Amino acid sequence: MLELDPLPQVITFDCYGTLVQWHQAMRQAAGAILNKHLGAIATQEQATGLADRLRGIAMEHQQRSPFREYEAVLKASLNEALSENGHEATAQDLDTLLATLGRIAPHPEVPAALSRLREHYRIAIISNTSDKLIAGTVNAIGTPVDFVVTAQQAQAYKPDHRLFLHAYSLMGITKEETIHVAMGQFSDLKVCHELGIRSVWIDREGEPLHAAWQPDAVLKDLSRLPELLIPSSSKFDSGR
C-alpha cells in the first residue's frame, strides 16, 4: 500500500503514455509518413519500427546541450530516423508528425480517474514537451488540469532534476507534498528514486522494471489509482 503520510497536496503525472495514447499516436504518424515514402501501405512492423526508433533518437537528443525546443528535437530525430531507413524527410513529414502529436486521445480510463482524484487533490502534468504541442492533448483529456509544466518552461528535459524542481517551485509545494504517476522509467522513475519522490508506476506495456528505480506502487492503468490515493480516514477528511 502506498504511504500517504504526509498527505500529498498535488498528484503529478507524466503525460505521454501515462495519460494519453502516445505509443499508438507515434505508430499512426510513422505509418502515415512511411506510406508516402513507400508509395504503399506500410506494415505494422515497419510503422512500429520507425516509431520506436524515432522515440529513441528523440530521447538521445533531449539529453544533449544546449537545450533545444521539442519541435526542433522532433525534426532532427525524424530526419535521422528516416535517413536510417533510406528516406529523406520533408516538411510535410514533420507537419504530419506534429499534427498527430498535437492532439492525442487519452487512455479510456483516464478522464474518470482524474476527475475522481481532482475531488481531493490538485493535479499536474510534468512533461518533456513544449507548451504549444501539449495544449491540444491536455484539452482532449477533458478533465481540468491545475498545472501543466513543460520542458520548455524549465529549459530542461527529464530526467534532469531541474524540470521537477521547477514544477515544485511553480506549484508552491515540496517534493514531500506530492506523488508522481508515470509510465516512463528512465525519464520519471529514475528521478523519483534520485530525489526521494513517492511514485506510482503505470506498467501499460508489461516491461521489466529496472531494479534500481523501484516505485512505491505498480498499476497496469489508472483505473485503480483513485482507490490507491484517496484514503477514507478521518485524518484525510479533516485535513482538506
Secondary structure, DSSP 8 states (H G I E B T S, - for coil): ----SS--SEEEE--BTTTB-HHHHHHHHHHHHHHHHHTS---HHHHHHHHHHHHHHHHHHHTSSS---HHHHHHHHHHHHHHHTT----HHHHHHHHHHHTS--B-TTHHHHHHHHHTTSEEEEEESS-HHHHHHHHHHH-S--SEEEEHHHHT--TTSHHHHHHHHHHHT--GGGEEEEES-IIIIIHHHHHHT-EEEEE-SS-----TT---SEEESSSTTHHHHH---SHHHHHH-
